[in-house]
Amino acid sequence: MSALPSRTPPSKSVARQRILTAAHRLFYTQGIRATGVEELVTTAGVARMSFYKHFPSKQALVVAFLQERHHSWQQQLEQQAKARSATPAEEIRAIFHVLKEWFSEANFRGCAFINTVLETADPHTQEHLLARQHKAVLRTYLEGLLRAGQFRDPVQGAAQLLLLIDGAIVRAQLGDGPTAATSALALAELLLGGRQRSAAI
């Protein structure tokens, strides 16, 4: 799953989209605090006045970046996992294979939402809210797969799978790379096995 969104919503302004594209590259690869407005303007190839016309502040751009990142990342994850599976259980397993490929990418820098939370101290900011919403959507997706597969206690199971996914992302970012996804999948197999209702998956 690329650091840059594979498809972004149509924009009324080419300049606005160029700024967002620059934000995706710079915020994700080098961090929000390390990226200044001047660098964003230069990378996007727009005038400073144009920047502030579309985004009244850097924080407003961060919010727009996270919103686009959420839709792109979640869409890619679901599409790629679904394409590799025929059952809900297989789709859950496929998620970890998708993550493994993501961890192998040269531009992998971890989860943009976890990174943003670590850079933003105040838990009441919109950035923190968007990060929580992003993880909630992922948890709901996992819960839906567990329900469709008729596993026991899909709510708790989804929370545990999410913990494995986030843990794998952080471990991959810390240096474990693709092996983090392999280890997480092994634990996911144990979790799935313990939540089977009757028939083998």
Buried (B, 14 or more C-beta within 10 A) or exposed (E): BBBBBEEBEEEEEEBBBBBBBBBBBBBBBEBBEEBEBEEBBEBBEBEEEBBBBBBEEBBEBBBBBBBBBBBBBBBBBBEBBBEBBEEBBBBBBBBBBBBBEBBEEEEBBBBBBBBBBEBBEEEEBBBBEBBEBBBEBBBEBBBBBBBEBBBEEBEEBBEBBBBBBBBBBBBBBEEBBBBBBBBBBEBBBEBBEEBBEEEEB
